Amino acid sequence: MKKFIQYIGIGIVAVLAVIVIAVFALAERDKKLTDLVPLYTNNASKFIPVLGMQVHYRIEGVETDTVPLVLIHGTSSSLHTWDSLTLLLSGKKKIIRFDLPAFGLTGPNKENTYNADVYNVFVDSVLEALQVKSCIVAGNSLGGSIAWHYALYNKSRVQQLILLDASGYPKKNEKGSLGFKIASMPIINNLLLWVTPKFLVKKSLEGVFVDKSKITEVSINRYHDLLLREGNRKAALSIFKAGFTPNPAPIKTINIPTLIIWGDKDQLISVSNAYLFNKDIKGSKLVVLQNVGHTPMEETPTKVAAAISSFLNLN
């Protein structure tokens, strides 16, 4: 019996040793902001001090537009997710987009705390710093949740709302993406602080897009690099551990013109949520895009631009 217990003990030690060796072999260091800035900024990129952070943002399009379109990205993403849509709409609207705290080049906040209240104050502070008095807010996924929360937080500033595959209701056993699944696993998710290989990013994106041709080496590298930005992995893990689950009850109190856009093949947030938003937000307009996944503005930007242009009477 003693020998049996000894063998079990030796086996456990051996397994732990293999895990430790694997972690060290696959471990990747954080990437310095100074190394990433030249890669992921352009002539429109600027940084502004907000709440102790240097926030990466871009303002493009019609300079004289007094009611700009504010675009808010989702989890583990960045303002780059809106590139194609911005190109299509910049001739019609002023467009403001930024990297949220915990993501992109903006990186973590000092408290490493992220919830609806924190993001409300952040968005309000950014728009105040940019002297935006009135705007239209659009958001995808987590960014959609942030968008509708902010529309209720500052009703005088937000005139219209656009939700793209937004979070807001309890999960319905969606398939999800590999990266998000691992990030949601207690204990195991801590490995992501050191081990976040590029192939994991690719597999995660494959759960986001229906059209796999949209997953390019350039986009994989960008998602991977910005995930490794100093502090971002720790911040993203904090969000997953906290479980950013909003209370859907306030959705019914939204009373501004709202457009809901959804990919019918979304594996992260089921299209059934689109119909819930449409039901709960009185007078809202719903557009469901066929054979499209979780990020329609990346997968089918032309159709998304057309829906937004129609909603905002930009045609």
BELVENBEL-V277845 format. One record per run of one state. SS is the DSSP state (2 for helix, 1 for strand, 0 for the rest). FROM is the first residue (numbers start at 0). LEN is the number of residues. If there is no record, write none. Layout:
BEGIN
ss: {SS;SS}
from: {FROM;FROM}
len: {LEN;LEN}
END
This chain:
BEGIN
ss: {0;2;0;1;0;2;0;1;0;1;0;1;0;2;0;1;0;1;0;1;0;2;0;1;0;2;0;1;0;2;0;2;0;2;0;2;0;2;0;1;0;2;0;2;0;1;0;2;0;1;0;2;0;2;0}
from: {0;1;26;30;31;32;40;44;50;52;61;67;72;78;89;93;98;102;103;106;107;115;129;134;140;141;153;157;164;177;183;187;193;197;206;211;214;216;227;228;229;231;242;247;253;256;263;271;280;284;289;295;299;300;311}
len: {1;25;4;1;1;8;4;6;2;9;6;5;6;11;4;5;4;1;3;1;8;14;5;6;1;12;4;7;13;6;4;6;4;9;5;3;2;11;1;1;2;11;5;6;3;7;8;9;4;5;6;4;1;11;4}
END
